[in-house]
């Protein structure tokens, strides 16, 4: 009861105070006294008042609340607290403290610093309804800008709260922040349907939205409710609307084109607006047997045509230009894929570029080149190139095998050393240790090989393949028939293909020829060996017979005869050895009768086994020592596998007799005075001494001197005088030669008859 009594007392005092203020001046309190009284009451906590901003007035909290509500009402149900503080001349903090009491009743709410009454929200709802009915569609975002209110308040506190009550419309289920009327939905559906009905080709959705002034979300929502004459390619902003009429005409074009041409190009489908050509074709032509390539698809009809043409090509032993049977739109990669599939199981054809040749056609071209292979094979064998190539190849093979064996032996020895070094430690305290076996990996083998290769001896390189038949030569042969067929561009690749096979054929021919030559050479070597041995035996026997005759001369004169004998018959023996050794060493001998230069060249090219003894024999020819000559001949015979046959004295007498008759026959057929003299002297020596003599014209005086004691004086004088005439003729002037020559020819029959007379001596 105390508070109520105090408040009644305050009211009474206030009434008295007001009465005093209205009374005369003498009875009224001054302003200062009033302030002191109020301050004292506040100090005693007898009253609770609020000062105005200027401090000239006081308000009770109830009065402030009442004034706030009045101001809220005056302002239509919405007022900002800052504006209230200015309007009521009260501090903002006092306003905020008392607003809390106001909003407790839930009829007023504080939103973003503003007091909003429920009737203000109802007013806004009515305004929104009018706007919605007018526009057909509204969004929370637009209302937020218009009313400067939070979106949540507008959506939940107004739109959703009064929807169906004050606001006549519906909320978009796909976007709860959008509201529209049924009339708007109906009108928008009609607009969309009309736009879609007028389209004849794929159109971007953005263009439709722009034309109809619609949002994408609303369009997508309403499109599902329409029985639209078309489909959407997607739900994104860049999607297209494809009319059914366009799809139908598109499908008809694709099906008709494929039926007529049996192929479809991806680029053509893309130009029709088909984004996935392969998937589209699989769907539209699902019943067709089609092959997908990189740039197009082809049907079974094209493949059947190719298979038929290929069978005809093989049967006719001809060729097939595949490009002429394929659509021109096929890329090189597509053609290659088609050919791979076509020729995958066919081994009767060969492909060059984009042209298929039957094996028989290529074989015919190859047969035309076989004479060339035969000719070139014979050439390389004759020149020795093939033999050199074969020998180099064998050398490389042998060196590789030897190197492999050496490497294996080295590694085996290294492992043995490592194993032995792994046992027994150093010093007297050493103990035996075991090496753990480690599994060898292929990689470790490679490392061993690489490490060994640093110390391994260099191995001879394998010689490149011997090219017997050249591509250019084949081109010259097959160029004309291919050009007649219009296949000019394939001359080189076909020639290169044939060259590989033909070169192998030529190598086989060369191998056969070489083997045949080796067989013939072996046979010839046997014959050559026997022939050379017989010739050398004959020459050595002749030399010995001639040596027997020259030994009848004084020793000081024998040197001249030996020198000439070795130069002629010794040189012949040396030539026979050179020819035999060259034949055994596969060296060519230019002529049968070798000159000194030719003999020297052959000796320089011979292997060491032949070169050394033959050079030793060559050096004896200039030493005039018959014993050394015979020794050198024996060495050469041994190296060549020959023997010197035993001399038969009966045959020797027969040989001397035959030699004498041969000289007599030459005398009868000769009319040259000097030569006749030379022959007569040799015959006289042979008849009188029963020995053969080999001498040059320079030794004729010595022989005549030797015959002086053997001939009758008159016979000797004939020989001596004739010799003097010959000598005089050789040194006479040109004007004297005719006279001397005439005399020589007159005495020539007399000289020839001397042989018959001397034969009668015995």
Buried (B, 14 or more C-beta within 10 A) or exposed (E): EEEEEEEEEBEEBEEEBEEEEEEEEEEBEEEEEBBEEBEEBBEEEBBEBBBBBEEEEBBEBEEBBEBBBEBBEEBEBBBBBEBBBEBBEBBEEBBBEBBEEBBEEEEBBBBEEBBBBBBBBBBBBEBBBEBBBEEBBBBBEBBBEBBEBBEEBBBEBBBBBBBEEBBEBBBBEEBEBBBBBEEBBEEBBEBBBEBBEEBEEBBBBEEBBEEBEBBBEBBBBBBEEEEBBBEBBEEEEEBBBBBEEBBEBBBEEBBEBBEEBBBBBBEBBEEBBBEEBEEBBBEBBEEBEBBEBEBBBBBEBBBEEBEEBBEEBBEEBBBBBBBEBBBEBBEEEBBBBBBEEBBEEEEBBBBBBBBBBBBBBBBEBBEBBBEBBBBBBBEBBEEBBBBEBBEBBEEBEEBEEEBEEEBEEEEEEEEEEEEEEEEEEEEEEEEEEEEEEEEEEEEEEEEEEEEBEEEEEEEEEEBEEBEBBBBEBBBBBBBEBBEEEEBEEBBBEBBEBBBEBBBBBBBEBBBEBBEEBEEEBEEEBEEBBEBBBEBBBBBBBBBBBBBBBBEBBEEEBBEBBBBBBBBBBBBBBBBBBBBBBBBBBEBEBEEEEBEEEBBBBBBEBBEEEBBBBBBBBBEBBEEBBBEBBBBBBBBBBEBBEBEBEEEEEEEBEEBBEEBBEEBBEBBEEBEEBBBBBBBBBBBBBBBBBBBBBBBBEEBBEBBBBBBEEBBEEEBBEBBBBBBEBBBBBEEBEEEEBEEBBEBBEEBBEEBBEBBEEBBEEE
